C-alpha cells in the first residue's frame, strides 16, 4: 500500500554558524502507512517535537523531503498544510479559542480545508453533529455548547482540541505530548479517547509522548529518537510484549553501542 | 416653555454625534477587541474618509452624496490595507505600522483636499437639514452597520476573524492565515472609520486636515465606557455597548463643556476619561482577586 506520510533524509539545524548551533534533526527517515498509529519517545532534546513541527511546516527543513499522500509538501506553508494535517499540542490553551463558545470552536474546526465565506457558522445541523461527537467524549460538554471555552478545565479543553483536530478526518494527525500538561487521570482519559478516535477513523497518527507506558500501550509502532536520530523502532508482537523496563534497557543498550562506536572512531 | 427646541439643541447633537462617532467606535472595536491589534491608523483614515467625500461632493463632476460617502469608506479601507500589509508582510509592529500609515495619510489628505479644509455649506449632502430626519438617518445607519457586524461575526469568515484575536495559533493550525485575517480586520475597521469620517464631514459641514487627531482615543473611550456599563458577553451586546458608549461619551463631553471646560480642553478630558475607565477596570479586577 502507498505511504500516507513519507519523510526522507530530514535534517534541521537551528542557529547554524553560531555558538548555539543545534543539530535538531540529523537525517530522519520515516514512513507511515495509511491508518498507522506511531508513537515517538525519547529524552529531552531528542528532536521529537522538532520532527512534528517540521511535518506541520512550522519551519522549512534544511535537507530532506516530506510527502503527504504522495505529494511533496516540503515547501508548503504551515497554513496550507494545516488543511490536511490535524494537530494537538501540549498546552491545552493553544488548541482552542477561549472567548469563542464550544460550538463556535467546533464550527471553526469543521471548516478546515474549506473556503471560509459568509455562510452562517453555527447551523442547527452542525450543532446536532457537535452534540453527538461531544457526547462520546463523556465529559458532559454536549450540554455546554454555548459556554465560552475559557470556562472549561484544561482536560476539557484538550479533549475539545482533540475533537477539533480530528473532526474533519485529516490525512495525518500530529500529537505533540498532548497529555503531558494534564493530571494523571485526565491524561489517561485523553489518551484513551485518542486511541479510540484514531482507531475508529483510521487516522494516520504520529504521537510524541514522555509517558513510556502510554507509548507502549497505544499505537501500532513505537520509535525511539535520540539526538536528532531514530535509534530504533518496535512493532507488532515485539511491541505488544514490550515493557517499560525493556524499553529502558533497549535504550541504554543502543546508546552504549553508540558510545562504543564513538570511542572506536575517536581511537582512529 | 416648549421642550422641543431644548431637545433639539441639547439632546439631538449628543445623540447625532454619538451615533456618527459610534461607527468609528465600532471600527476601533474591530481592531482592539476582535482581532486584538492596537491600530492607530484611524487618526488618518477618519480624515481621509472626510477628505475624499468632501472633495467629491465639491467637485465639478457633482458626485452623488451616496457615492461620495462610500468612496470615503473605500479610501479608509485602503488605509487599513496599508497598515495591514506593513504589519503582516513588512513585519512592523502594529502600533508603528499604524503611526506610519497615519503620518503618510496626513500628506495624502492635504493632497486630496488641495488645501487644509473644505467647507460643505450649501452643498447637497447625505445628511438632511431637518433635525428629526437627520437623527433618524444616523440612527438607522448606526443600527444597520451594527447588525451587519453582528451577522458577519457569526459567519465562517467572521468566526475565523474573532479566533485570530483570541488565539492566532489555533487559527493557523486550522488552515487559516492569521495574517490575512488581521489584514481583513484592519480593512473593515478603517472602512468603518472612513465612513464615519465621510458622514462627520457632511454633518459638521466641513472636512479639515486636523479633524482626525485623537480619533483612536475617542473610539477607545466609546468601547471602554460601553463595555464598563453594558458588558460584552455576546457580540450583539458588545456592539450595542460600543454605540451606547459613544453616545455616553458625547454626553460627558457635552457636560464638560457646560461645566466650564474650553473646547481646547476636550482632548485632555477624553484622555483622562479613558485613563479613568482603564484604571477602574484594573481596580475592579484587583478587588475581585
Interface residues (C-beta under 8 A of the other chain):
Chain A: X56 X78 X79 X80 X82 X83 X87 X89 X93 X94 X95 X96 X97 X98 X99 X100 X104 X105 X107 X108 X109 X111 X112 X113 X114 X116 X117 X118 X119 X120 X121 X122 X164 X165
Chain B: X152 X154 X155 X156 X157 X158 X159 X160 X162 X163 X166 X167 X169 X170 X171 X172 X173 X174 X175 X176 X177
